Amino acid sequence: MLCCKDEELLKKARYFQCNIDSDIILSGKRCTKLKKSYIIFICTFDPFSDGRHIYTFENRCLEDLSLTLGDETTEIFLSTKGKKDDEIKDFLAYIENSTDTCAQQTSSPLVRAIHKRVTEIKLDKDMELQYMTLLQR
């Protein structure tokens, strides 16, 4: 059961997947140029109400779940509201609350490294100019 704040979330995943593929190959060209693709949503709510931090989907046969379509597409929904204790929990807590306090309280070396880099970028005036230029475009 889908319990989204944005009822179009799954359709958006499908739309983004289509856009990725259509940008890679032109009509009438061979599909061998298509590479593995991942659509990743970071949600500040639990999109499937199962208490997970991560939900990963691939195309599978409903009659035999061990049989995959093999189209190399994956949709991943990350939830900052997950309740299960897993390896991505600290990262998602940081995504929702990217503060010095949050970074100091984590035991995750990845989160600390990300926060260090984010802090460096925020202090870099040249990076600020690049960001503002990109924002204007």
DSSP file with accessible surface (Angstrom, degrees, kcal/mol):
  #  RESIDUE AA STRUCTURE BP1 BP2  ACC     N-H-->O    O-->H-N    N-H-->O    O-->H-N    TCO  KAPPA ALPHA  PHI   PSI    X-CA   Y-CA   Z-CA
    1    1 A M              0   0  200      0, 0.0     2,-0.4     0, 0.0     0, 0.0   0.000 360.0 360.0 360.0 126.9    0.0    0.0    0.0
    2    2 A L        +     0   0   64      1,-0.0     2,-0.3     2,-0.0    46,-0.2  -0.742 360.0 178.7 -88.1 130.6    1.4    3.4   -1.0
    3    3 A C        +     0   0   65     44,-2.3     2,-0.3    -2,-0.4    46,-0.2  -0.672  22.4 159.6-131.4  73.9    1.0    6.1    1.5
    4    4 A C        -     0   0   22     -2,-0.3     3,-0.2     1,-0.1    -2,-0.0  -0.744  48.4-145.3-102.1 148.9    2.7    9.1   -0.1
    5    5 A K  S    S+     0   0  163     -2,-0.3     2,-0.7     1,-0.2    -1,-0.1   0.801 106.4  49.0 -71.0 -30.7    2.4   12.8    0.5
    6    6 A D  S >  S-     0   0   51      1,-0.1     3,-1.9    -3,-0.0    -1,-0.2  -0.908  75.1-165.7-111.5 102.7    2.9   13.0   -3.2
    7    7 A E  T 3  S+     0   0  171     -2,-0.7     3,-0.3     1,-0.3     4,-0.2   0.683  86.2  59.8 -64.8 -15.0    0.5   10.6   -4.9
    8    8 A E  T 3> S+     0   0  125      1,-0.2     4,-2.6     2,-0.1    -1,-0.3   0.342  70.7 109.5 -94.2   9.1    2.4   10.9   -8.1
    9    9 A L  H <> S+     0   0    7     -3,-1.9     4,-1.9     1,-0.2    -1,-0.2   0.899  80.2  44.0 -54.5 -47.8    5.7    9.6   -6.7
   10   10 A L  H  > S+     0   0   73     -3,-0.3     4,-2.0     1,-0.2    -1,-0.2   0.877 113.1  51.2 -69.5 -35.6    5.7    6.3   -8.5
   11   11 A K  H  > S+     0   0  136     -4,-0.2     4,-2.6     1,-0.2    -1,-0.2   0.867 107.3  55.0 -67.7 -33.2    4.6    7.8  -11.8
   12   12 A K  H  X S+     0   0   73     -4,-2.6     4,-2.9     2,-0.2     5,-0.2   0.909 105.4  52.4 -64.7 -40.4    7.5   10.3  -11.4
   13   13 A A  H  X S+     0   0    4     -4,-1.9     4,-2.2    -5,-0.2    -2,-0.2   0.932 111.3  46.6 -60.1 -45.2    9.9    7.4  -11.1
   14   14 A R  H  X S+     0   0  172     -4,-2.0     4,-2.3     2,-0.2    -2,-0.2   0.922 112.7  50.2 -61.8 -44.5    8.5    5.9  -14.3
   15   15 A Y  H  X S+     0   0  139     -4,-2.6     4,-2.3     1,-0.2    -2,-0.2   0.931 110.8  48.3 -61.6 -45.8    8.7    9.3  -16.0
   16   16 A F  H  X S+     0   0   87     -4,-2.9     4,-2.3     1,-0.2    -1,-0.2   0.903 110.4  52.2 -63.6 -39.7   12.3    9.9  -15.0
   17   17 A Q  H  X S+     0   0   15     -4,-2.2     4,-2.2    -5,-0.2    -1,-0.2   0.933 109.5  49.7 -61.4 -44.1   13.3    6.4  -16.1
   18   18 A C  H  X S+     0   0   75     -4,-2.3     4,-2.8     1,-0.2     5,-0.2   0.916 110.1  50.7 -60.7 -43.4   11.7    7.1  -19.5
   19   19 A N  H  X S+     0   0   54     -4,-2.3     4,-1.6     2,-0.2    -1,-0.2   0.892 108.6  51.5 -64.7 -39.9   13.6   10.4  -19.8
   20   20 A I  H  X S+     0   0   61     -4,-2.3     4,-0.9     1,-0.2    -1,-0.2   0.955 114.6  42.9 -60.3 -49.3   16.9    8.8  -19.0
   21   21 A D  H >X S+     0   0   42     -4,-2.2     4,-1.8     1,-0.2     3,-0.7   0.905 111.9  52.1 -66.5 -41.9   16.4    6.1  -21.7
   22   22 A S  H 3< S+     0   0   60     -4,-2.8    -1,-0.2     1,-0.2    -2,-0.2   0.799 106.7  54.6 -69.8 -25.2   15.1    8.4  -24.4
   23   23 A D  H 3< S+     0   0  134     -4,-1.6    -1,-0.2    -5,-0.2    -2,-0.2   0.738 108.3  50.7 -75.3 -22.6   18.1   10.8  -24.0
   24   24 A I  H << S+     0   0   72     -4,-0.9     2,-0.4    -3,-0.7    -2,-0.2   0.891 116.2  30.1 -84.2 -42.4   20.5    7.9  -24.5
   25   25 A I  S  < S-     0   0   32     -4,-1.8     2,-0.2     4,-0.1    -1,-0.2  -0.928  71.6-137.8-123.1 145.7   19.1    6.4  -27.7
   26   26 A L    >   -     0   0  126     -2,-0.4     3,-2.2     1,-0.1    -3,-0.1  -0.598  46.3 -74.6 -92.5 160.0   17.2    8.0  -30.6
   27   27 A S  T 3  S+     0   0  128      1,-0.3    -1,-0.1    -2,-0.2     3,-0.1  -0.238 120.1  19.0 -54.3 133.3   14.2    6.4  -32.3
   28   28 A G  T 3  S+     0   0   81      1,-0.3    -1,-0.3    -3,-0.1     2,-0.2   0.355  97.8 118.8  87.3  -7.0   15.2    3.5  -34.5
   29   29 A K  S <  S-     0   0  132     -3,-2.2    -1,-0.3     1,-0.1     2,-0.1  -0.557  73.9 -89.8 -90.0 159.6   18.6    3.0  -32.9
   30   30 A R    >   -     0   0  185     -2,-0.2     3,-0.8     1,-0.1    -1,-0.1  -0.365  24.8-136.5 -70.2 145.2   19.6   -0.2  -31.1
   31   31 A C  G >  S+     0   0   83      1,-0.2     3,-1.9     2,-0.1    -1,-0.1   0.454  83.8  96.5 -81.9   0.4   18.9   -0.5  -27.4
   32   32 A T  G 3  S+     0   0  101      1,-0.3    -1,-0.2     3,-0.0    -2,-0.0   0.709  72.8  67.8 -66.0 -16.6   22.3   -1.9  -26.6
   33   33 A K  G <  S+     0   0  133     -3,-0.8    -1,-0.3     2,-0.1     2,-0.2   0.650  75.8 107.0 -75.8 -14.5   23.5    1.6  -25.7
   34   34 A L    <   -     0   0   48     -3,-1.9     2,-0.2    -4,-0.1     3,-0.1  -0.472  55.6-164.0 -67.4 132.6   21.2    1.6  -22.6
   35   35 A K        -     0   0  148     -2,-0.2    -2,-0.1     1,-0.2   -11,-0.0  -0.594  35.5 -69.7-107.2 172.4   23.2    1.2  -19.4
   36   36 A K        -     0   0  127     -2,-0.2     2,-0.4    37,-0.1    37,-0.2  -0.329  57.5-163.1 -57.1 143.2   22.1    0.3  -15.9
   37   37 A S  E     -a   73   0A  10     35,-2.4    37,-1.7    -3,-0.1     2,-0.4  -0.984  14.4-163.4-137.5 149.2   20.0    3.1  -14.4
   38   38 A Y  E     -a   74   0A 123     -2,-0.4     2,-0.5    35,-0.2    37,-0.2  -0.999   5.1-161.4-130.7 129.6   19.0    4.0  -10.9
   39   39 A I  E     -a   75   0A  11     35,-2.5    37,-3.4    -2,-0.4     2,-0.5  -0.966  18.1-170.3-106.9 123.9   16.2    6.4  -10.0
   40   40 A I  E     -a   76   0A  99     -2,-0.5     2,-0.4    35,-0.2    37,-0.2  -0.974   9.1-173.3-123.5 124.3   16.7    7.5   -6.4
   41   41 A F  E     -a   77   0A  31     35,-2.6    37,-3.4    -2,-0.5     2,-0.6  -0.952  11.9-154.7-110.8 134.1   14.2    9.5   -4.3
   42   42 A I  E     -a   78   0A  82     -2,-0.4     2,-0.4    35,-0.2    37,-0.2  -0.950  21.3-167.9-106.7 113.4   15.0   10.9   -0.9
   43   43 A C  E     -a   79   0A   6     35,-3.6    37,-2.7    -2,-0.6    38,-0.3  -0.840  28.7-152.3-106.8 140.3   11.7   11.2    1.0
   44   44 A T  S    S+     0   0   71     -2,-0.4     2,-0.3    35,-0.2    35,-0.1   0.031  88.3  50.4 -94.0  24.9   11.1   13.1    4.3
   45   45 A F  S    S-     0   0   32      0, 0.0    36,-0.2     0, 0.0    35,-0.2  -0.917  99.5 -96.6-148.3 167.3    8.2   10.7    4.8
   46   46 A D    >   -     0   0   28     -2,-0.3     3,-0.9     1,-0.2   -43,-0.1  -0.812  33.5-165.7 -93.1 101.8    7.8    6.9    4.7
   47   47 A P  T 3  S+     0   0    0      0, 0.0   -44,-2.3     0, 0.0    -1,-0.2   0.720  86.6  29.6 -66.3 -19.4    6.4    6.3    1.2
   48   48 A F  T 3  S-     0   0   38    -46,-0.2   -44,-0.1     4,-0.1    -2,-0.0   0.297  98.5-127.7-123.1   7.1    5.3    2.7    1.8
   49   49 A S  S <  S+     0   0   75     -3,-0.9   -47,-0.0   -46,-0.2   -45,-0.0   0.817  74.4 118.1  51.7  40.0    4.6    2.9    5.6
   50   50 A D  S    S-     0   0   77      2,-0.1    -1,-0.1     0, 0.0    33,-0.0   0.315  82.2-115.0-116.0   4.7    6.8   -0.1    6.4
   51   51 A G        +     0   0   14      1,-0.2    32,-2.7    32,-0.1    33,-1.9   0.609  68.9 136.7  75.9  12.4    9.3    1.6    8.7
   52   52 A R        -     0   0  107     30,-0.2    -1,-0.2    31,-0.2    29,-0.2  -0.568  52.2-150.4 -90.8 157.1   12.2    1.1    6.3
   53   53 A H  S    S+     0   0    7      1,-0.2    26,-2.7    -2,-0.2     2,-0.4   0.678  87.5  35.9 -89.8 -24.7   14.9    3.6    5.4
   54   54 A I  E     -B   78   0A  66     24,-0.2     2,-0.4     2,-0.0    -1,-0.2  -0.998  57.3-177.0-137.6 133.2   15.4    2.0    2.0
   55   55 A Y  E     -B   77   0A  17     22,-2.0    22,-2.8    -2,-0.4     2,-0.5  -0.995  13.2-168.4-126.0 119.9   13.0    0.4   -0.5
   56   56 A T  E     -B   76   0A  81     -2,-0.4     2,-0.4    20,-0.2    20,-0.2  -0.948   3.6-169.7-116.2 129.9   14.6   -1.0   -3.6
   57   57 A F  E     +B   75   0A  86     18,-3.0    18,-2.2    -2,-0.5     2,-0.3  -0.949  11.7 168.1-123.9 138.5   12.5   -2.1   -6.6
   58   58 A E        -     0   0   89     -2,-0.4     2,-0.5    16,-0.2    16,-0.1  -0.930  48.1 -89.0-134.5 160.9   13.4   -4.0   -9.8
   59   59 A N        +     0   0   68     14,-0.5    10,-2.4    -2,-0.3    11,-0.5  -0.603  56.4 169.1 -75.9 120.1   11.1   -5.6  -12.4
   60   60 A R  B     -C   68   0B 117     -2,-0.5     2,-0.4     8,-0.2     8,-0.2  -0.938  40.5-101.5-131.1 155.6   10.2   -9.1  -11.3
   61   61 A C        -     0   0   37      6,-2.7     3,-0.3     3,-0.6     6,-0.3  -0.591  24.6-146.5 -74.9 127.8    7.7  -11.7  -12.5
   62   62 A L  S    S+     0   0  152     -2,-0.4     3,-0.3     1,-0.2    -1,-0.1   0.807  98.4  51.1 -67.2 -29.5    4.8  -11.9  -10.1
   63   63 A E  S    S+     0   0  170      1,-0.3     2,-0.3     2,-0.1    -1,-0.2   0.746 126.8  21.3 -80.2 -23.2    4.3  -15.6  -10.5
   64   64 A D    >   -     0   0   79     -3,-0.3     3,-2.4     3,-0.2    -3,-0.6  -0.762  66.9-168.3-146.4  93.8    8.0  -16.3   -9.8
   65   65 A L  T 3  S+     0   0  114     -3,-0.3    -3,-0.1     1,-0.3    -1,-0.1   0.676  86.4  65.5 -62.9 -15.7    9.8  -13.6   -7.8
   66   66 A S  T 3  S+     0   0   96     -6,-0.1     2,-0.7     2,-0.1    -1,-0.3   0.649  86.0  85.0 -79.0 -12.0   13.2  -15.2   -8.5
   67   67 A L    <   -     0   0   99     -3,-2.4    -6,-2.7    -6,-0.3     2,-0.3  -0.799  66.4-167.7 -94.3 113.3   12.7  -14.4  -12.3
   68   68 A T  B     -C   60   0B  62     -2,-0.7    -8,-0.2    -8,-0.2    -2,-0.1  -0.731  28.7-130.3-100.6 153.8   13.8  -10.8  -13.1
   69   69 A L        -     0   0  121    -10,-2.4    -9,-0.1    -2,-0.3    -1,-0.1   0.824  32.9-143.2 -69.0 -31.7   13.1   -9.0  -16.2
   70   70 A G        +     0   0   53    -11,-0.5    -1,-0.1     3,-0.1   -10,-0.1   0.745  56.2 135.1  76.6  23.2   16.8   -8.0  -16.5
   71   71 A D        -     0   0   66    -12,-0.2     3,-0.1     2,-0.1    -1,-0.1   0.501  66.6-127.7 -83.7   0.1   16.1   -4.6  -17.9
   72   72 A E        +     0   0  100      1,-0.2   -35,-2.4   -13,-0.1     2,-0.4   0.806  62.8 134.1  60.0  33.6   18.8   -3.2  -15.5
   73   73 A T  E     -a   37   0A  11    -37,-0.2   -14,-0.5   -14,-0.1     2,-0.4  -0.928  30.2-177.8-111.5 140.5   16.5   -0.5  -14.0
   74   74 A T  E     -a   38   0A   7    -37,-1.7   -35,-2.5    -2,-0.4     2,-0.5  -1.000  13.3-159.9-137.8 134.1   16.3    0.1  -10.3
   75   75 A E  E     -aB  39  57A  30    -18,-2.2   -18,-3.0    -2,-0.4     2,-0.5  -0.973  12.4-170.0-113.8 129.0   14.1    2.5   -8.4
   76   76 A I  E     -aB  40  56A  25    -37,-3.4   -35,-2.6    -2,-0.5     2,-0.5  -0.979   7.4-166.8-123.0 128.6   15.2    3.3   -4.8
   77   77 A F  E     -aB  41  55A   3    -22,-2.8   -22,-2.0    -2,-0.5     2,-0.4  -0.974   8.1-163.7-115.4 116.7   13.2    5.2   -2.3
   78   78 A L  E     -aB  42  54A  12    -37,-3.4   -35,-3.6    -2,-0.5     2,-0.5  -0.840   4.3-159.4 -99.5 139.0   15.0    6.4    0.7
   79   79 A S  E >   -a   43   0A   0    -26,-2.7     3,-1.2    -2,-0.4   -35,-0.2  -0.972  19.0-162.0-124.5 123.2   13.0    7.5    3.8
   80   80 A T  T 3  S+     0   0   14    -37,-2.7   -36,-0.1    -2,-0.5    -1,-0.1   0.623  93.6  62.2 -72.0 -11.5   14.3    9.8    6.5
   81   81 A K  T 3  S+     0   0   84    -38,-0.3    -1,-0.2   -36,-0.2   -35,-0.1   0.251  72.9 132.9-100.0  12.5   11.5    8.5    8.7
   82   82 A G    <   -     0   0   11     -3,-1.2   -30,-0.2     1,-0.1   -29,-0.1  -0.226  41.2-161.1 -61.6 154.0   12.5    4.8    8.7
   83   83 A K        +     0   0  171    -32,-2.7   -31,-0.2     2,-0.1    -1,-0.1   0.569  57.2 100.1-111.1 -18.1   12.5    3.1   12.1
   84   84 A K  S    S-     0   0   93    -33,-1.9     2,-0.9     1,-0.1     5,-0.1  -0.438  77.2-118.9 -75.0 146.0   14.7    0.1   11.4
   85   85 A D        +     0   0  139     -2,-0.1     2,-0.3     3,-0.0    -1,-0.1  -0.754  57.0 141.5 -87.7 104.3   18.3    0.2   12.6
   86   86 A D    >   -     0   0   52     -2,-0.9     3,-1.2     1,-0.0     4,-0.4  -0.837  64.7 -90.9-138.9 178.3   20.4   -0.1    9.4
   87   87 A E  T 3  S+     0   0  197     -2,-0.3     4,-0.3     1,-0.2     3,-0.2   0.695 119.4  51.3 -69.1 -18.4   23.5    1.3    7.8
   88   88 A I  T 3> S+     0   0   36      1,-0.2     4,-2.4     2,-0.1     5,-0.3   0.557  82.7  93.5 -96.6  -5.3   21.8    4.2    6.0
   89   89 A K  H <> S+     0   0   83     -3,-1.2     4,-2.2     1,-0.2     5,-0.2   0.904  85.9  46.1 -55.4 -49.6   20.0    5.5    9.1
   90   90 A D  H  > S+     0   0   53     -4,-0.4     4,-2.1     1,-0.2    -1,-0.2   0.889 111.3  52.7 -65.1 -39.3   22.7    8.1   10.1
   91   91 A F  H  > S+     0   0   46     -4,-0.3     4,-2.2     1,-0.2    -1,-0.2   0.938 111.3  45.9 -61.8 -45.0   23.1    9.4    6.5
   92   92 A L  H  X S+     0   0    0     -4,-2.4     4,-2.0     2,-0.2    -2,-0.2   0.861 109.1  55.1 -70.2 -32.7   19.4   10.0    6.2
   93   93 A A  H  X S+     0   0   44     -4,-2.2     4,-1.8    -5,-0.3    -1,-0.2   0.917 110.0  48.0 -62.8 -39.5   19.2   11.7    9.6
   94   94 A Y  H  < S+     0   0    6     -4,-2.1    -2,-0.2     2,-0.2    -1,-0.2   0.889 106.3  56.7 -68.2 -38.5   21.9   14.0    8.3
   95   95 A I  H  < S+     0   0   63     -4,-2.2     3,-0.4     1,-0.2    -1,-0.2   0.920 113.2  41.1 -57.9 -42.2   20.1   14.7    5.0
   96   96 A E  H  < S+     0   0   84     -4,-2.0     2,-0.2     1,-0.3    -1,-0.2   0.815 131.2  25.1 -77.1 -27.8   17.1   15.8    7.0
   97   97 A N     <  -     0   0   86     -4,-1.8     2,-2.2    -5,-0.2    -1,-0.3  -0.646  68.9-179.4-139.9  76.8   19.1   17.8    9.6
   98   98 A S        +     0   0   52     -3,-0.4     2,-0.2    -2,-0.2    -4,-0.1  -0.366  35.9 133.2 -82.1  64.5   22.5   18.8    8.1
   99   99 A T  S  > S-     0   0   52     -2,-2.2     4,-2.2     1,-0.1     5,-0.2  -0.685  70.7-113.2-112.0 164.8   23.8   20.6   11.2
  100  100 A D  H  > S+     0   0   95     -2,-0.2     4,-2.4     1,-0.2     5,-0.2   0.907 118.2  54.3 -59.4 -41.6   27.1   20.5   13.0
  101  101 A T  H  > S+     0   0   77      2,-0.2     4,-1.9     1,-0.2    -1,-0.2   0.927 107.7  48.2 -60.5 -47.0   25.3   18.9   16.0
  102  102 A C  H  > S+     0   0   16      1,-0.2     4,-0.9     2,-0.2    -1,-0.2   0.926 113.0  48.5 -60.8 -43.5   23.9   16.1   13.9
  103  103 A A  H  < S+     0   0    5     -4,-2.2     3,-0.3     1,-0.2    -1,-0.2   0.873 111.3  50.0 -65.7 -36.6   27.4   15.5   12.3
  104  104 A Q  H  < S+     0   0  137     -4,-2.4    -1,-0.2     1,-0.2    -2,-0.2   0.832 109.6  51.2 -71.3 -30.7   29.1   15.4   15.7
  105  105 A Q  H  < S+     0   0  155     -4,-1.9    -1,-0.2    -5,-0.2    -2,-0.2   0.650  91.9  95.8 -82.6 -14.9   26.6   13.0   17.2
  106  106 A T     <  -     0   0   11     -4,-0.9    -3,-0.0    -3,-0.3   -15,-0.0  -0.418  59.2-155.8 -79.4 152.7   26.9   10.4   14.4
  107  107 A S        +     0   0  102     -2,-0.1    -1,-0.1     4,-0.0     3,-0.1   0.385  64.5 110.2 -99.0   1.4   29.1    7.4   14.5
  108  108 A S     >  -     0   0   22      1,-0.2     4,-2.0    -5,-0.1     5,-0.2  -0.661  54.5-161.4 -84.8 118.2   29.2    7.3   10.7
  109  109 A P  H  > S+     0   0  105      0, 0.0     4,-2.4     0, 0.0     5,-0.2   0.859  93.9  57.5 -62.9 -32.1   32.6    8.2    9.1
  110  110 A L  H  > S+     0   0  103      2,-0.2     4,-2.8     1,-0.2     5,-0.2   0.939 106.1  47.3 -63.5 -47.1   30.7    8.8    5.9
  111  111 A V  H  > S+     0   0    0      1,-0.2     4,-2.8     2,-0.2     5,-0.2   0.922 112.3  50.1 -62.3 -41.8   28.4   11.4    7.4
  112  112 A R  H  X S+     0   0  129     -4,-2.0     4,-2.3     1,-0.2    -1,-0.2   0.915 111.9  47.9 -63.9 -40.2   31.3   13.1    9.1
  113  113 A A  H  X S+     0   0   60     -4,-2.4     4,-2.2     2,-0.2    -2,-0.2   0.915 112.6  48.7 -66.7 -41.6   33.2   13.3    5.8
  114  114 A I  H  X S+     0   0   50     -4,-2.8     4,-2.9     2,-0.2     5,-0.2   0.937 111.8  49.1 -63.1 -45.0   30.2   14.6    3.9
  115  115 A H  H  X S+     0   0   22     -4,-2.8     4,-2.7     1,-0.2    -2,-0.2   0.908 108.9  53.0 -63.7 -39.1   29.6   17.3    6.6
  116  116 A K  H  X S+     0   0  131     -4,-2.3     4,-2.2    -5,-0.2    -1,-0.2   0.938 112.7  44.3 -60.2 -45.5   33.3   18.3    6.4
  117  117 A R  H  X S+     0   0  126     -4,-2.2     4,-2.6     2,-0.2    -2,-0.2   0.906 111.9  52.0 -67.9 -41.3   33.0   18.7    2.7
  118  118 A V  H  X S+     0   0   47     -4,-2.9     4,-2.5     1,-0.2    -2,-0.2   0.931 110.6  49.2 -60.0 -43.7   29.7   20.6    2.9
  119  119 A T  H  X S+     0   0   51     -4,-2.7     4,-1.5    -5,-0.2    -2,-0.2   0.921 110.8  49.9 -62.5 -43.8   31.2   23.0    5.4
  120  120 A E  H  X S+     0   0   79     -4,-2.2     4,-0.8     1,-0.2     3,-0.2   0.919 111.4  48.6 -61.0 -43.8   34.2   23.6    3.2
  121  121 A I  H >< S+     0   0   60     -4,-2.6     3,-0.8     1,-0.2    -2,-0.2   0.909 107.8  54.3 -64.7 -41.1   32.0   24.3    0.2
  122  122 A K  H 3< S+     0   0  146     -4,-2.5    -1,-0.2     1,-0.2    -2,-0.2   0.825 110.8  46.8 -62.8 -30.0   29.8   26.7    2.2
  123  123 A L  H 3< S+     0   0  134     -4,-1.5     2,-0.8    -3,-0.2    -1,-0.2   0.593  89.5  97.9 -86.8 -12.2   32.9   28.7    3.1
  124  124 A D    <X  -     0   0   64     -3,-0.8     4,-1.9    -4,-0.8     5,-0.1  -0.687  56.1-165.4 -83.9 109.6   34.3   28.7   -0.4
  125  125 A K  H  > S+     0   0  152     -2,-0.8     4,-2.1     1,-0.2    -1,-0.2   0.854  88.8  54.9 -65.0 -35.0   33.4   32.1   -2.0
  126  126 A D  H  > S+     0   0   94      2,-0.2     4,-2.3     1,-0.2    -1,-0.2   0.917 107.8  49.6 -64.6 -40.0   34.2   30.8   -5.5
  127  127 A M  H  > S+     0   0   56      2,-0.2     4,-2.6     1,-0.2    -2,-0.2   0.889 107.7  54.6 -66.2 -36.6   31.9   27.9   -5.0
  128  128 A E  H  X S+     0   0   94     -4,-1.9     4,-2.6     2,-0.2    -1,-0.2   0.927 108.3  48.8 -62.1 -42.3   29.2   30.3   -3.9
  129  129 A L  H  X S+     0   0  108     -4,-2.1     4,-2.4     1,-0.2    -2,-0.2   0.923 111.2  49.6 -64.0 -43.0   29.6   32.3   -7.1
  130  130 A Q  H  X S+     0   0  101     -4,-2.3     4,-2.4     1,-0.2    -1,-0.2   0.906 111.7  49.4 -62.2 -41.2   29.4   29.1   -9.2
  131  131 A Y  H  X S+     0   0  140     -4,-2.6     4,-2.8     2,-0.2    -2,-0.2   0.933 111.1  47.9 -63.9 -45.8   26.2   28.1   -7.3
  132  132 A M  H  X S+     0   0   82     -4,-2.6     4,-2.1     2,-0.2    -2,-0.2   0.893 111.5  51.2 -65.2 -37.6   24.6   31.5   -7.8
  133  133 A T  H  X S+     0   0   52     -4,-2.4     4,-1.5     2,-0.2    -1,-0.2   0.928 111.7  47.0 -63.8 -43.3   25.5   31.4  -11.5
  134  134 A L  H  < S+     0   0  113     -4,-2.4    -2,-0.2     1,-0.2     3,-0.2   0.915 110.3  53.3 -64.2 -40.9   24.0   28.0  -11.9
  135  135 A L  H  < S+     0   0  109     -4,-2.8    -1,-0.2     1,-0.2    -2,-0.2   0.891 107.0  52.1 -62.2 -38.3   20.9   29.1  -10.0
  136  136 A Q  H  <        0   0  159     -4,-2.1    -1,-0.2     1,-0.2    -2,-0.2   0.832 360.0 360.0 -67.6 -33.1   20.4   32.0  -12.4
  137  137 A R     <        0   0  225     -4,-1.5    -1,-0.2    -3,-0.2    -2,-0.2   0.845 360.0 360.0 -66.5 360.0   20.6   29.7  -15.4
